[in-house]
Amino acid sequence: MKKILIIDDEEKIRTLLSRIIGLEGFDVQVAGDCKTGLNKLDREDFDVVLCDVKLPDGNGVEFTKKIKDKFPLIEVILLTAYGNIPDGVQAIKNGAFDYITKGDDNNKILPLLHRAVEKVDLAKRVVQLQKRLNERHSFENIIGKSKVLLQTIELARKVSKTDTTVLLTGETGTGKEVFAQAIHEESTRNKQNFLAINCSAFSKDLLEGEMFGHKAGAFTGATKDQKGLFEEAHNGTIFLDEIGEMAIDLQAKLLRVLETGEFIKVGENKPMKVNVRIIAATNRDLEKEIQQGNFREDLFYRIAIFQIKLPPLRERVTDIEPLARSFINTFSLKTNHKIKYVSEDFMNALKQHSWKGNIRELKNVIERSVILADDETLNLDSLPFDLQNFSPENDDKTRSNFDLATAEKIHIQKILTYTNGNKTETAKLLNIALTTLYRKLEEYKI
């Protein structure tokens, strides 16, 4: 039941309004002055306050600001015997839902209350969704209790409270974006935008436009001004994934943002000022890239003020089972294929695998296994062929059958699992032509 607080020094008005509003199914309480009203607000949760403008110990217009500052989700409707425009304008500025005249506007009270309650309900849902989203991206939501993971989380927690630029390093699939989001959520910028961009997904020119935006007419097809990620992330955080793939001349422009907080839009002459925290990530050895002339040394020292290396999954074997069970639950719901049991052989095979694709590879394997499971159990047969052959029960069989063709078949299957079945990407990683891959798939009946 929605709770309404009526604050009015006239008892007859309080009684009348209480009766009318109570008949609409609201829980109504009353107060005769600002002090009593504020005490009730401190003790109980109300949705809407109906407040007189002239009270014995204060002015309702000013009291509205005090209520909204302390209880931002509560809506305030002001009632006055003598309405005037300046008070009405100031009331709305102070956060009042509406400002109405007693007597003349009595028929407006109930419709106003219902609209105010709807607004409160919507605001509360937004707060709950935001809370769930924050929890989803928090450090508490990172699965695993291995010593190396907990040490990494502790480092990330310490730097999250600062505005220091962070460089996350580690193999592909170790969860660098997850850590970047958690750092943002525990920072003072968590009410502002967190925006991510994969630097390897764009050409140099497109990446510059995505990062810094462009003016209308800057190039063919630029029909209107467009904000870039740095402008959109003002006062928030921007995550530059795979920064080692960024073109060398674009690195110079990024360096300027780090040093001065300024950038220039494509097609613009005047610099724009922004306040953005940068978290970068790479799976490359940037110091080697510097030696090879692919990465600017001065930019490296700017982004590597605080480095955090994320451990590969093979160094946190004790985390494989909780991660796998979490993915099993996720994909059971997603595919509507309920998995109740997981065999010991299935889990042991996961723990023995090298996981070169790390958590991303594990996630792909689990999704495939859930889809292929014939019943409510995941067993060894649910796994890809290469994982099955690394289990203790099949170890002798694996060694006896390890001729060149079998090894090649297992390797192709492993890369297919890593790319989630993407044959073009698989051929690229195997360094063979796509036609060659198709021929081998047919030959090995994969």
N, C-alpha and C positions, 0 to 999 in steps of 0.2 A: 504494500500500500504506500502510495506517495505521500510524503509528509510536507505540510505547509505550515509556515509560521507567520502569524498575523501580529504586527507591531503597531499599536495605535493607543493613544492615551484616553480615547473615549470608549467607555465600557459598552455602551449601546452599539456602537459601530463594530466592536470586536465580537459581540454576541451575535449580531445579525450576520456578519460575514462568516463566522464559524458555522452557523446553522446552514447557510446557503452552500458553502463549500463542502461541509461534511456530508450533506445529502448527495453530493456528486461522487462520494466514495473515497474522499481524501481523509487522511489522518491530520487533524488540525490542532495546533497549539497556539497560545496567545501570549503576548507580553505587552506591558504598558509603556515601556521606555527602551532606550538604546541599551542601557546596561543589562537589564533583564533579558532582552532579546539576544544580546551577545553571549550571555551566560548559557542560554538554552542552545545556541549554535555550537558552543564549545562542547556541550555534553552529548548532544544527539545529532544525527545526520538528517538534514532537511534538504528538500529539493528546491523549493521556491519560498521566498520571503515576500509577503505583502506588507509594505511599510508606509506609514503616514510620513509626510514631509515635515510637518511641525510637531516635534516631540518635546517633552519637558526637559530632557537633558541633551538635546542635539538636533541637528538638521538631517532629515532623511536623505537628501542629495549627497551630503558629505559622508553620512553613515554607509551609503551604498558602496563607496570606494573602499571603506574599511572592510566591509563584508566580502567584496570581490577580491581584495588583496589577500585575505585570510582563507577564504573558501571560494576559489575561482570557479568551481563547478555549479555553485548555487546561483539561481537566477533571482533577480530582485525586480518587483513591480512596485512603483511608487504611486501613492494615492495622495491627492492634495485637494483641499477645499477651494483653493484659489490658484488655478494654474496660470503660469506665465511662461513665455517662450524662453527667456534666458535660463530659468531653472530646468525646463525641459531639455534644453540643449546640453546643459552641464550634467544632468542626470544620465543621459545617454553616453556622454564622454566618460563618466565614472563607471560605466558598465551596466547600467540599469537595462532590463529587458524592455520596459515601457514605462510611460509616465502618463497617468490618466487622472481626470477630475472626478471627485466623489459626486454622486447623484446623477450628473449628466451622463457619465460613462459606466454606470453600474452594470448595464447589459453586456459590457465588454469584458468584465472580470473573468467569468468562467471560460469563454473561448481563449482569453489570454493565458489563463492558468494551464489549460491543456496544451497550448503551443509551447509555453515555457517548459513544461514537464517533458515534452517531446525533445526539446533542445537539450535538456539535462540528460535524458536517456542516451541521446546520440553522443554527447560529450563523454559520458561514462564508458560507452562502448569503445570509443576511440582511445581513451586512456587504457582500458583493458587490453586492447589489441596492441597498443604501443608497448605495454608492459610485457606481453607475451613475446613480442618481436625482440625486445631488449634481452629477455631471458634466453631466447633462442640463440642470440649472438654473443652471449656472455661467456666468460671463461668457465663457469660452472657447467656449461653445456658441451664443453670439449671432453669427449669420451676417452677415458684411460687413466690409470693410476701408476703407471711405470715411473720409476725414479727419474729417468731422463726427460719424460714428458712434464712431470711436475716441476722440475728445475726450469724447463723452458717457459712454462706458464708463469712461474714466479718472476722471471726476468721481464716478461711481457707486462705483467701487472705493475711492476715498478715504473716502467717507462710510460705506461698508459696515463699516469697522473700528470705527466709533463706535456710540453708542446714539441718535444724533441723529434726530429726526423728519424724514422726507423727503417732499417734495411733487413728484410726477412730473406734468409737464404735457405736452400735445401733442395732436394730432388723434386721432380714433378710429382704432384699428387700428395704432398705431405700436409696440405691444409693451410697454405700461406694466407689465402683470403679469409679463412675462418679466423685465424689469429689477428689479421688486420681489423676485421669487424669487431672482435672482442676488445682490442685495444681502443678502438673508437668508442665503444659503448661504455667503457670504464673511464673515459676522459671527460674533461669539462666541456667538450664539444658535442656530447652525445645527443643534445637536442637539435643539432643541425645536421645537414646532409652528410651521408657517407656515400661517395661515388667511386666506382671502380672502372678501370679500363685496362684491357690487355694490349700492351704495346706491340705484341707480335701479330695482332689481328688486322692491322691497318698498314697501308703504305705510308711513307713519310708525310706526303701532303695531306692525306686524309687524317692521319693521326694529329697533325698540327691543328687542323680545323676542329677535330673533336675536342682537343685539349683547350684551345684558346678561343674558339668560335671564329666567325667571319662577318664581314659587312656585306650588305647587299651589293651585288655587282663585282665582288672580289674575284670571281671566276665564273666560268660558264655554268649556269644552273643555280647560282647563288641569287635567288630572287628576293630574299629578305634577310635581315639581320638574324644571326643565330648565336645564342650564348654557347660558350664552351664549358667543359666540365669544371675548369678552375673558377669561372664566374658563378656557376651553379653551386659549387662547393664552398662559397665564401663563408668564413667562420666555422666551416666544418672540416672534413677530412677527405682527401683524395688518395686512392690506392692505385699505384702504377705497377701493375703486374708485368712480369717479364721485361723489366726496364733495360736489361742487357740487349734487347732486340731494337732499341730505339736508335734511329739514324744519328750519326755523330753531330751534324749541324743542328738538329732539333735538340740535342742534349745541351747545346749552348743556350738555347732559349729557356730550357728548364732551369738551367743554372741561374739565369737572371731572376727567375721567379723566387728561387731559394734565397738569393742574396738580397734582393730589393723588394720582393713581394709584388713586382710589376710584370705585366706581359702586354703584348700588342696583338690585337686581333688581326687575322688575315684580312688584308685590304684596308686596314686602319693605320693612322699615323700616331695617334696619341696613346700613351701607355695607360693601362687600367690597373688600379691597385686592388689587391685581394689579401685576405688573411686566411691562409689555408695550411693545414697540417698535411705533410706528405708522408705516406708510408709506401715504400717501394719493395719489390720482391723480384728475385731472380733465381733460376736454377743453374746459372752460369758462374764460372769463376771470374769475377770482374777484374781481379788483379791480373790474370792472364790476358783478359780482353784489353786491358790498358797497354800491356807489353806488345800486343799485336796491333795496336792503333785503332781498336774498335770502340773503346770507351774512354771518355775524358777523365783524366786523373783528378782534376779539380772537382768535377761533379761527384766522383766516387767518394771523396773525402767529405763532401757536403751531405750525401745521403747515408753514408755509413757511420754517422756519429754514434749510433747505437745499433749494433748488429745482433740479430738473433738467428741462430741456426736451428731449423726445425729438424728433429731426428727422423730418419727413415723408419718405416714400419718394421723392418727386420731387426732394428735395435730396440724395439718395444714390443716383443713377442707377447708379453702378458696382456697387452691391450687388444690383441687380435680378436679374442673371444668376445669381450664386451662390444667391440665395434661391429663384429659380425652379427651378433644378436640384435643390435640396434637396427642394422640394415635389414635383417630378416623381418623384423616387426614392420619397418617402413614399407618394404615391398610386398609383404603379405596384405597390407591394407590397400596399397596402390593397385595390385593385380587381382585383388579379391580372391586370393589363393591362400587360405589360412594354413600356416605351418605351426604345428604343435610340438613336434619332436625334432631334435637335431642329434644325429648319431655321433658317437665318440670318434669314429673313423673320419667323419666329415670335418670335425673340428681339428683333429690332429693333423689332417692334410693341410688345412689352412695355416696352422702354426709352423709347418715345415717349409712352406713355400717362401721363396726369396722376395716376392713382392717388389719387383723393380718399378712398378707403377704405383706403389704405396697404397694409400687409403683409397684413391680413385680406382685402382685396379681391383682392390678388395670389394668395393661397392659394386663394380660391374659384374664381378664373379657371383656375388650374392644375388643380384637381380636375375641373372641368367639361371642360377640354380633354383630359385623360387619358381620361375616360370616353367622350368623343365620337370620339377618334382611331380611324380605321378600321384602322390597322395599327400598326407599331412606331415610326412617325414622327409628331412633332408639327409641323404646318405652319400656314400662315396660316389655312387653312380650319377649323382646330381651335379658333380663337379666337372669342369673341363678335363679333357683327356690328360693333359700334362700335369695337372694337380693330382689326379688319381694315381699316377705312376710314381709320385713321390711319397706315397704312404708306405708305412712299414710292411703291410701285408703284401704289397705289390713290388717291393724293392728288388727281390731276386728276379722276378719276371721282367722288370724294367731293364736290369743289367743284361739279361740274356737276349733281349730283343733290341738292344741298343746298336743296331747297324745304322749306316749313314741315312738311309731313307726314313727310318723310324725317328731318328733325331731331327731330321728336317721337318717331318710332319708335326712333331711335338712343338718345334720352334714356331712354325707357321700358326699353329693353333694358339700358342701363347700370345703371339703378337695380335692375332685377331681378337682374342679376349681383351687385351690391353686397349685396343682401339674401338672396342664395343662393336665389332663387326664391320668397321669401315675399311673396305678393301683398298680404296685409293691410298689412305693413310698407311695401311699395312704394307702395301707395295713400296711406298716411300721409305718406311722404316727398315724394310728388308733390303732396300737398295736394288730392287729388281723392277722390270717393266710390269705394268698392270696385266698385260696379256700373259706374261710368264706366271704370274700369281694365279690367274684363272686356270691355266694349264695344270699347275701343281694341285690346285684344289680339286680338280676333276680326277687327276691321277691318284691322289690320296683319299678321294671320296670324303672330303671334309665339307 
